[in-house]
Amino acid sequence: MGEYICHLKKYRQFAGLTQDELAREVNVRRETNAPIEEIVVFDQL
């Protein structure tokens, strides 16, 4: 079983952006980004 981890938080922090700044850049609300940063998906193969 594979594990896929979203690295959005790591790359956002590396770019020196806050969640609010990133949300403005991609035209979404900050509340949209926060849950995405915590996503871990397990492959069912």
Backbone hydrogen bonds, N-H to C=O, Kabsch-Sander energy under -0.5 kcal/mol:
donor,donor_aa,acceptor,acceptor_aa,energy
4,Y,41,V,-3.3
5,I,3,E,-0.5
6,C,39,I,-2.0
11,Y,7,H,-2.3
12,R,8,L,-2.8
13,Q,9,K,-2.6
14,F,10,K,-2.2
15,A,11,Y,-1.9
16,G,13,Q,-1.3
17,L,12,R,-2.4
22,L,18,T,-2.4
23,A,19,Q,-2.4
24,R,20,D,-2.1
25,E,21,E,-2.0
26,V,22,L,-2.0
27,N,23,A,-0.6
27,N,24,R,-0.6
28,V,23,A,-2.4
32,T,29,R,-1.7
33,N,29,R,-0.9
34,A,30,R,-1.8
36,I,32,T,-0.9
37,E,33,N,-1.9
38,E,35,P,-1.2
39,I,36,I,-1.5
41,V,4,Y,-2.9
43,D,2,G,-3.0
43,D,41,V,-0.5
